[in-house]
Amino acid sequence: MRTASTVIIYSVHELVDYINWIYFFHAWGFQPRFASIADIHECDACRAGWLAGFSSADLPKATEAMRLYQEARCMLRLLDESCRVKAIYRLMDANSDGDDLLMDGKRFPLLRQQARQQDEDPYLCLSDYVRPLSQGVTDTVGAFATSAEETLEKQFVCDSYKHLLVQVLDERLAEAAAEKLHETIRKEVWGYAKDECLTRRQLLNEEYQGIRPAVGYPSLPDLSVTFLLDELMDMKRIGIRLTENGMMQPHASVCGLMFAHPQARYFSVGKIDERQLADYAARRGMDVGFLRKFLTTNLQ
């Protein structure tokens, strides 16, 4: 399945139901259980009932979480008036060639695990989820990127609390756009899960077929592959700029790959040795020293 890069522009209100509030609260130092405030009705009775579920020792923290959530919801309404979240995706004919992907003829080298949790576990690489070139049958891989505009961040630059609140919400909105985009692609564009019918909780728990590892995820740890994704999609079309180190600007941006294999799951590449680093650099056609700085946390 080969498509040209396609851009979608979302309003904030289209993405609110796709926000994973656990990660929002994590950014503020709250444990996941406090994110359940997002699951209740916003009436006084429901709020009181939610607070009543906490011990006296946790009540101050729960009250703080409730106040933060209310302020976040107010800020989302402001964002909805002036900001947009942009997405771009491309579905490509693809095959695997060892630890590389071939997408519309472009080689995309990947890393393979060098350790496993259980003796019977395979050493995984994302290329395992794509038909090998040797089979002579074309498969499909998707690429995507999303980015939230920085409009309100600039307006609140003199208010440290509101500035941070908008920054965190922008990051969550970029992730929410990736979630909504992935759902649309699964059910409509790629169409391999046309009958999917998941609740919000099931969606956020990733109970769907396929995965969408973003750059920086444990299975796709090398930030320099943003350059490859930019070549495949032209992320400048949605305003994403890359620094010389592969960092995306605006900061609230996400990019990655999409796989449909029914057994695809997330995993951690973990530690790699110098031999694999050298092999990876050779497949990338890049200097070992250059790639080393992108994989510092993965080196033994």
N, C-alpha and C positions, 0 to 999 in steps of 0.2 A: 504494500500500500504506500504510494508515494503522494505526498501533498506538498504544496508550497507553504511557507511560513504564514501563519494566520494570526492576526491580532484581535484580541477581545478587550473591551474596556468595561470595567465593572463600576457601578456605584457602590458606596459603602453599605447601604442597606441591603444590597443583594448578597453580601458576604457575612453579615453578622451571625447568621445561623451556622456558619462554617468555622467560626473562631473556636479554637481550643483554649478555653479559659484556664486550664491547668498551667499551661506555659506562660500565660499572662501573669498569673499569681506567682508562679515560680520566679519570675523576673523581679518581684517585689519581696521575695523571701518568705512566701507563704507555702505551707504544705498543701499537697493536692486536695485534701478533704475540704479546704476552704473554698475551692473552685465550685463546689456544689451550689453556691449561691446563684450561679448562672442557670441552674436547672429549675428554679422555682418561679412561681408567678410573682410579679412585682407589687402585689398589694400588701398592705400593712399586716394583715393576718398571716399571710404566708411568710413574711419576713420574721414576724414574731415567733412563728412555729419553727422556722429554721434556726433562729438563735437559741430557742429552748432545747435544741438537740445537743448543745455543747455544755460541757462542765463549767463550773464557775471559774476554774483556772483558765480555760480556753475562751471564755466569753469576751474578754477585751480584744483578743486577736480576731475573733469572729466579727465583732462589731466593726473593727478596723477594716476587715475584708469587705464587709457589706458597704461601708462608706466608699471604699476604693472602687468597688464595682459600680455603684451609683454614679460616681464621678466619671468613670470610664464610659458608661452609657451616655452621659451628657456630652462627653467629648466626641463620641461616635456620631452623634447627631450634628455636631458642628462640622466634623469631617465630611459628612454626607452632603453638606451644602457646598463645599468648596474643593473637595479632593476626589480623585479617581484612582483606581487600581488597575494597572494595565497588565495584560498577559499575552504571551506569544507562544505558539506551539508549532511543531512540525512532525508529521509521521513519515517515516522513511523505510524504504526497502532495506532489509538488513539480514546479515548472517554473522555467525561467530567464526573466528579463525584463531583457534587456540584461546589465548587470553585477550584477544582483540575483538572489537566489534568492527564490522564493515557496514557503514550506513551511507547509502547512495554513493558507494565507492570510496568514501573517506574512512581511513583507518582511525579507530578510537581505542588506543591501548588501555588496559585495565590491570588492576592488581588482584592477585589471588591470595587467599588465606595461607599462612604457613603454620598455623596451629589450629587445633580443634578442641571442643569441650569434651566430646565423647569419642572413644576409639573408633566407633563405627561411622562417625560423621565424615562426610566428604570435605575436601578442601575447596571452598566455594569461591567463585568469581562471577561477577554479573553476566559475563558472556555465556555462562552455563544455561541461562534462561532464553537463549536464542538459538535457532536451528543452525547447526554447523554448515559451513560452506560446502563441505564434502558431500552433503546429502543432496545437493542440487535443487533444493526447494527454498524459495525466498520467504523470509519471515518479516516481521515489522518491529521497529523500535521507535518510540516517541521521544522528542526532546521538548523541554518547556522552560519558560522563565516568566516570573511575575515581579512587579515592582509597584510600590505605593508612592504617590507623589509626596513631596516634602513641604507642601504649601503651609500648613499650620505649624510645622516645626519651626519655620523661619519666623512666624508671627509671635511665637512664645519664647523666643531665644532669651529674653530678659526675665522670664519666669521659670526658674529651674524645675519646679515641680511639674507644671503643665508641659514644659518642654519634654521632660522625661516621659510623662504620661503619653504624649502624642508619639514619641519615638517607639515606645513599647507597643502601642496600638498599631502603628504603621507596620511593625514587624509581624504582628499577628494577622493583619489584613493581607499582607503579601503571602503568608502561609495559607490563609483562608482562601485566597484566590487560587492558589495551587490546588487546594482540595476540591474546590468547586470545578475548576478546569478539568481536573482528572476525572471527576464524576461525569462531566459532559462528554469527555472523550471516550470513556468506557461504554457509556450508554448510547451515544448518538454518533459521534464522528468515527471512531474505530469500530464501535458497536459490538465488541466481543462480550459485553454484559448487558444486552438490551433489556433483559427482564429484571435487572437488579432493583430491589426495593428495600432500602435500608433506613432505619431510623437515624436521627441525628447522632445518638450515642453510638450506634453500630458504625456509622460513617467515621466518627472521630476515633473509634477503636480499630479502624482499618480492617473491617470484616468484609472486605471486597476482594475480588480476584485481581491479582497484579500488584505491583509496587511502583513507587515513584521516588527513588533515591535522589536526594538533592546533593549537589556538590558540598562537601564537608560532612556528609553522613559517614558513619563508620565503614560502609561498603563502597564509598566513593570519596576517599579522604583527600585526594590531591586537588587543591584549589586551582592549580594551573590548568585543569581541564575546562575551566570557564572559557579559555581562549578557543578551544575546540568547539564548544557549544556556540560561541559567538559566530564562528565561521559557518556553522550549520544553520543558524537561525537569524543572524544579524540583530542582536539584542538592542542595538541603537534605535531600532524602530519603536521600542517602548521606553526609550530614554535611559537605558542602562549603559553606563560607561565603565570600562575596566581600567584599573590602575596597572602599573607595570608588574605588580605582584598578583594580578588576577582577582583582586578584590572588586566587588561590584559597588557602584554608586548609582543611585541612592543606596544607603545602607540597608533599607527595608526591601531587599530584593532576594529572590530565590531562583535557582536554575538547576536543572537536573535531567534525568532520563526516565522513561516510562516503559515498563515491561508487562506483558499480559500473561505470561506463563502461569498456569494454575498452581504450580508448586513454588512460585517465586516468593521469597521471603527476605526480610532484612537480616543482615549479618555484619559482623565487624571483620575487616581485613586484619586488624591487629598489627603485631610486629612483623617487619620484614627484615631480611638480612641484606648484606652488601651485594650478594650475588643477584638477588631479585631486583634490587635497586638498579644495578648495572644493566640487567636485562630490560627492565622497564624503560630506562633512559634510552637504550638502543632502539626499542620499538617506538618510542616517541620521537627519535631523532634529535635528542636534546642532550645537553651536557649534564653529567651526573651531579656536579656541584650545584647547578641551577635547580635541579629537581630536589636535591637534598633538603633545601630550605623549606620546601612545601611539605615534606614528609618527616619532619623532625620528630614528631610524637610517635611515628610508626616505626622508627628505626631502632634496631636492637642495640 
